[in-house]
Amino acid sequence: MSAELFAPHQNLAAKLLPNAVPNGEDGAHDIAHITRVWSNVRSISDVEGGDQEVLVAATMLHDCISVEKDSPHRSKASSLAAKAAKSHLAQLGWSTEKIAATCHAIEAHSFSAAIPPQSREAKILQDGDRLDAIGLIGVARCFYVAGRMGSALYDPEDPHAKNRALDDRKYAIDHFETKLLTLASGFQTPEGQRLAHTRHAELLQFRDAFLQQIGT
């Protein structure tokens, strides 16, 4: 993967790339995901501002520790990534203040960690990462992860979950209701909210078409 994708910060990116992705086994949290998040972050930052070096480092290292979605330790993933990022950035000679700002952004980006973002950079990274969880990319990632976890597409007896509890560990389509369709209301920045509005509409269109095509 070329650091040029992170221009004009390719020199910093080149130093961080070796630590950006812990393994190549999860296609929902791979280097392609990181480049998409960076594209989102850059689009939001163009409007909202923020420290560009902090944003690049936080984007590149936000998934540098891998914890599977079905792991009981999933909520700790962002804190573990922040701890690893602190070590990586200290080796580059970053200041204590800048490392702390980057680590907070990494910790607060995670949905499962439920850490409120306090800084502009943390809000931008959270929005940039969540944009990749909705829209058509979010649909693709949802079903990819469901396949990795061994989930079914839907419950053929009750796909709308009218007479059962939603269970996104068993049925991929349930994840739309349990998480994906809840995300747009929680975006932190005005520009993130604007971008999320379009992608949320795409989620709704897909879900409705999916349920129609399975005959419900």
N, C-alpha and C positions, 0 to 999 in steps of 0.2 A: 504494500500500500504506500503510495507516494505522499510525502508530507506536503506536497504542493496543493493538495486538496484543502489544506488549512491556511492557504495564503490569505493575508500577507504575514502570517505567523508561522511560516514553514520551518524556520530554524528551531523554534521552541517545539513545534510538533514533531520534528525529527528526533528530538531528545526524549519525548514522551511516548512515541509510538511503540517502542519495545515493551512498555508496561501497560499499554492501554487495554489490551484484551488478554485475559489470563489463559484462555484456550480457544480453540476453533470449533468447539462442539455445539455451541448454542447460536444458531443462525438468527435468533431474535435479539441477541445482545452481542453482535459481532462488530467488526470494524465498519461495516456498511451502516449499521445502526448509529455508530458514533459520528460518521460523516453526515448522516441525515440530521442528527441532533444538532451538529454544528451549523448546518444550513439553517435550521430553525432558529437557533440562538443568534446567529448573525443577522437574520431578518428582523428579529425582535430588537436586538441591540441597536440596529440602524435607526430605530425609532426611539427606543427607551434609554439608550446610552449604556454605561457600565464599563468597568475595567476590562479591556480586551484580553490582556494576558491572563487574568484570573478566569475569564470566561473560557478561553481556549484550554487552559489546564484543567479546569473543572469538567468541561465537556469530555476531554480525552480520557480522564481518569475516573469518571463517575461510575463506571462498571468494571473497574480494574480488579475487583474481587468477585468471583462468581459464586452465587448461592442459588441453587435451583428453586423454581417457583413453588414446588411442593415440599420444600425443606421447612422444618419447624424454626429454623434460624433465618428465614428469609427477611424478617424485619430488621435484622442486624447487618444486612449486606452493605447498606450505604455507610454505616459507621465503620465497618471493616475497610471499605474502599477509601474512606477519608483518612484512616490511620495509615494505610499504605501510601496514599498520595502525599501525606506529610513527610514520609521518609524519602520518597522520590524527589520532591521539590527541595527538601533540605540539601540533598546531594547536588542540586543545581545552584545552591547558594542563595535561594530566595529568602527574603526577610520574614521574620516571625509573623508580622502583620499580614503580609500577602499570602502566606501559607494558611493562616487561620481563616482568611476570607475565602480561599479556595476550598478548604476542608468543610466550612459551613455550607457552602453551595452544594458540595457533593452529598453531605449528610441529609440536607433538606430536600433533595430532588426526589427521594423515594416516596411512593404512595404508601407502602406498607410501614415505613418508619414513622410517618405522621409527625414529622418535625417541621414546625412552621418556618418558612423562609423569612429571614429578617433583613437581608441586604438586597440591593437591586440585582446583583449578580446571581444570588440564590433564587430569586423570583424568576429571572430570565432562564436560568438552567432548568428549573422545574417546569416552566412552560414549554421550553424547547423539547424536553424529554417527553412530556405528556402529549405534545402534538404528534409524536411518533407512535403513540398508543391509540390514536383515534384516526378517523378518515379511513381510506382504503388500505394504507399501510398498516393501520391498527387492525383491520380485519384480517389481513394476511398473517400478521404476527400472532393474532389470537388463535387462528386455526393451526398455525405451525407449532405453537407451544402445546396446544391440546393434543396434537399428534405425538409430540415427544412424551407427554405425560400419559398417553394411552387413553385419552378421553374419547367418548362418542361425539358425533356431531350434534345430536339432539335426542330427546326422549320421544320415541315414536308414539307412545300412548298419551303423552301430555306435553307437547313441545312448548306450550305457553306457560307451563307451570301453574295451571289454575288450581290443581288439587294436590300439589306437592310443593315442597320447599325448593327454591332455586339451589342448584348444586353445580358450580362451574368446574369442579374437579371431575365430575362425571360427564357433563355435557357442555360442549364448546359454546353453543348459542346462549346458554345461561350467563356466560361471562359478560355479554352485552348489558344485561340488567344489573348484575352484581357490581360491575366496575365501569366498563367502557362508556356507557351512557350517562354516568355520573360525573365524568371528568370535566366536561366543558364548563360546568358551573363553578369550578374551583380555580380557574386560571387567575394568575396573579397580576399580570400587566395588561393595560388596555390593548396593546398590539397583540399579545397572546390571546386575549379574549376574542379579538376580531378574527384571527386565524382559526381559532378553535370553533367558532360558529359554523364555518363552512364545513369543516371536517365532521362535526357532530351531525350535521344534516346528511352527510354521506353515510355515516353509521346507521342512521334511522332508515335511509333508503335501502341499504343492504339488508338490514334485519327484516324489514317488511317484505322485500322481494323474496328473501330466503324462506320465510314462513309461508308465503303464498305458493312458492314453487314446490314445497313439500306437501301441499294440499291441505293447508289449515286456514 
